Amino acid sequence: MFKELSITTTKKNEFIDITKKIETIIQNRKVEEGTLTLFVPHTTAAVTINENADPDVKKDMIQALHRMVPENEQYDHREGNSPAHVKASLLGMSETLIVHNGKLILGTWQGIYFCEFDGPRTRKLMVKIMNK
């Protein structure tokens, strides 16, 4: 099963919790067992798994990325969005998860985030489920 999601971002640096969207796909498609791959086909956006219980964690993640990849450095890329490219590469373009007994397997505090580093934009997220 393949599905393409459209995600609208609202600012330059944001983490959007997409866990419920992914769980809804699994429920609607009645997937019982398998693996799920998420892929971001953009060079300035990413996907990651991290804590989603405390909203301060995503703020801290964004702040840490800003410290690691400062906006005001001198970059050669003419479009001016090199920090977005670096941040996206650090987090990565894909995640693979397990579906077991009709449920997405995540740790107690884990959620799935779409990470925007060059918004606002309308982005794509590819979802591929391999049923067992």
ChimeraX attribute file (.defattr): number of C-alpha atoms within 10 A of each C-alpha:
attribute: neighborCount
match mode: 1-to-1
recipient: residues
	/A:1	10
	/A:2	11
	/A:3	12
	/A:4	12
	/A:5	13
	/A:6	11
	/A:7	15
	/A:8	14
	/A:9	20
	/A:10	14
	/A:11	13
	/A:12	14
	/A:13	21
	/A:14	21
	/A:15	21
	/A:16	18
	/A:17	19
	/A:18	14
	/A:19	17
	/A:20	11
	/A:21	11
	/A:22	17
	/A:23	15
	/A:24	13
	/A:25	14
	/A:26	19
	/A:27	13
	/A:28	9
	/A:29	11
	/A:30	11
	/A:31	22
	/A:32	15
	/A:33	18
	/A:34	17
	/A:35	17
	/A:36	22
	/A:37	15
	/A:38	23
	/A:39	19
	/A:40	21
	/A:41	14
	/A:42	14
	/A:43	17
	/A:44	22
	/A:45	28
	/A:46	28
	/A:47	23
	/A:48	18
	/A:49	18
	/A:50	16
	/A:51	16
	/A:52	17
	/A:53	12
	/A:54	9
	/A:55	9
	/A:56	11
	/A:57	13
	/A:58	20
	/A:59	14
	/A:60	11
	/A:61	14
	/A:62	18
	/A:63	14
	/A:64	12
	/A:65	19
	/A:66	16
	/A:67	10
	/A:68	12
	/A:69	17
	/A:70	13
	/A:71	14
	/A:72	8
	/A:73	9
	/A:74	9
	/A:75	12
	/A:76	9
	/A:77	10
	/A:78	7
	/A:79	7
	/A:80	11
	/A:81	15
	/A:82	22
	/A:83	22
	/A:84	24
	/A:85	18
	/A:86	18
	/A:87	23
	/A:88	24
	/A:89	14
	/A:90	12
	/A:91	15
	/A:92	17
	/A:93	21
	/A:94	16
	/A:95	16
	/A:96	12
	/A:97	15
	/A:98	16
	/A:99	21
	/A:100	14
	/A:101	10
	/A:102	16
	/A:103	17
	/A:104	22
	/A:105	14
	/A:106	15
	/A:107	10
	/A:108	9
	/A:109	11
	/A:110	14
	/A:111	18
	/A:112	22
	/A:113	20
	/A:114	24
	/A:115	27
	/A:116	27
	/A:117	26
	/A:118	21
	/A:119	18
	/A:120	14
	/A:121	14
	/A:122	10
	/A:123	17
	/A:124	17
	/A:125	21
	/A:126	15
	/A:127	20
	/A:128	16
	/A:129	22
	/A:130	14
	/A:131	12
	/A:132	10
